[in-house]
Amino acid sequence: MSPPSSFTSLSSLLWDWKKNERLASLPEPGSGGIAADINSFTPPKVRRRWQILNRLRPSFWCNSFVESRRNTVIESSAELPVQLPESWFNGQDPRPIFAVVIGIDRYPNLPHLRGAVNDANAFSTYVKSDLNVPPERVIDLRNEQATRAGILRTFHSLRQKNQHQPRKGDSIILYYAGYAGPQETSINGIQSVVPWDYNGSPDNTIPAVTSLELIAQLVELKRTKGDHITFIFDSGGSSRHVYHHPTGAVSSRVAILAAGAADISAPLSQQDVVSGNLFIVSACSSGEAAREVHGRGLFTTALIKLLKQEGSTNMTRANLLARLPQITGQTPSSYVEITDCPMFDTGLVPPEHVAYPIVEGKPQYTVHAGSLAGVSPGSRFFVYRDRSRLAKKKPKVFVADRISLFTTTLRPFFHSEAPHKPLLKLPGAIPYGSGQRHDLVVHVPLKDALTPLYQVILKLLHNLPAAHPYLFLFTEDHTKADLSVDVSTNEAEPKSLRVTVLDERVAAHGYSQIPTRIPLLDDEIESFLLKAAHFYRHLNRSKPNDSVGREVSIEMVKVVVSGSRDHRRRQRHRNAVNILTHGVAEVLIRSHESNDYGFKISNNTDKNLYPHILYFDNSDLIDYYPHGQEVAPVASKGGVLTIGYDSPSTAAFTYFVPEGQDMDAGFVKVLLATKPLDLRSIVRPVIAFPDGAVEESKQMGWGSGEGTTGCERSEPHSSEKEMAELWGTVMFCAIQRRTGSKVA
């Protein structure tokens, strides 16, 4: 559940509509009649909201609650539910947080990075703004400040006993973005950090801060200040993945280090590090590399966005990696012993100071927070019957049972617990544990022209129609969102919605606008949002497996056709160049030649793996399944499977850029399973546009004019059981450009 600082104006608008439907027939302010006199004291913003309100009511109120899901409830209340003020916490604060945030990209003796300082700045801002950590408790080291001596001095200062340093039991967050040594030299996720003044010359006068040195620092920090420590690395990787694009647009954050002795005074064991509450998070797994694209690290960008969507207290260490959207070419990993606690181990009081009013119903409690506040099935709450008990008694845990727009009924999380007890003075509920992940998060501004969109939002958040399985979150904070929806500013076109892609995985490559405009019609808007939710649900779903980068290899190559014009004698061969590098495949579209591509999958695991390849096309938010014959396994222990060439039973994959565009972007996702999967429920028919024309589809799986369409229509059905059979997933970004177009 996302903890907003206050309800948005969109929430206020929907509340007015929901509670004051009896005013639908009243004239708007200033139009004469019963409401004419209020025009003189109604501010413009209120008058505008009144106008939008009246547009909403006639077309939607008559059938708004005709159909609903079992877990939908409508609770009455006298005023708009808002979260409790900070004073409700009665002086109780979360466990104090101290942070050290290090970012280095202008190395004097190594190729420059472009995103490490940006990432460190973004994380520092998150800590100060979202976690409410006072600036004096955050130590920021950037470039020249982050020398070897400066880093070690900072760790040493954390152990000091004074009012400016953490006390024993406080929460400590350590963050590092920059170069790190190869993963082969890391110990339980602790990497060798490359300071700004690192010198790899033969005399090696300034070495890296090695894994052993960092471990020694952490052992002393645990001994003096406790083990409530989180260490985040957006750095490092396999020595095979040292890479820097000539323009600096894409770089890996791994460096081959000169040999140097670790400066430690006592032997260390693995137990010294990974025991207790210490939480180590790495941006990638073995065989991969932490990467930055166009000035931002992929991992930090995804992490901050997830924490903003979910809330730090809702995000537990156990579910962080599972809920993190899949990152192209990277599989984040973690090392932790105690998992059932918040991400930053801040105790029961959330750093965001979020709590909601709660009332006693029959037979359940009702919390004044619903789907508009981000509550989803499975969301958990700590319930305090009395504010004074906040510091005295461990609270009972309740889980969302029935969810409406503004309220949620709760049931005990543990079924063995007794029924709820009467509430006392100033009760409240603190969110503690996310429910189901929202499939789509949409940024929506407040504008008169977006009235049809608000009608659809009401319908979707009330789970109407009951058949759709998707969870939405609509927000005015664009930093949380996948897409932004606004009115098109092109006056030459009919009124329509303009959709901006906020997904940095493709936006970083210059793809930010979906070229298709959505007509301002209820059915068209609803259809688009449902398809977009379907798209992002399956795009972000992943199966983390830290063996993928080490034991599975995927290449993408151009397919060359040779031989007779008789297609039965034609042979398809691969070009020698693998265009898939560091999570990105650059596909150059040439108008006068074939644009067919194939794949080579190598399997060095001890299991036969069945690959399923999906293509997610951002231009129209359609996903494709490479339909073929019986899925062939990639044999274990060195097996190789080629798709699109060297085998008559598989077809190539054809790419193109739609007319009117210089570039297009999408994701290729490879699902690896231990048995063939039935994933027809993921496949959707192409979108039919209002004029009846059907957008031409990329023939994923059927190139060179062979075969039939690769997008088979099928009725949706549950794929949860099938997804449970996954061994791992790999995803990369496919950027298609017309030859001669400008690279972002």
PyMOL commands that set and color helices and strands:
alter all, ss='L'
color gray80, all
select helices_A, chain A and resi 9-19+21-23+33-41+44-63+86-89+116-129+135-137+143-145+148-158+183-185+211-225+239-241+270-274+298-310+320-323+371-373+387-391+448-461+478-480+504-507+522-540+548-551+680-682+720-724
alter helices_A, ss='H'
color red, helices_A
select strands_A, chain A and resi 97-103+138-142+171-177+229-234+250-252+279-282+291-293+296-297+333-336+358-360+365-367+380-384+396-403+408-412+428-431+440-443+472-475+483-487+496-501+518-519+552-562+571-574+580-581+584-589+596-603+610-617+622-624+639-643+653-654+663-673+726-738
alter strands_A, ss='S'
color yellow, strands_A
deselect
rebuild
show_as cartoon
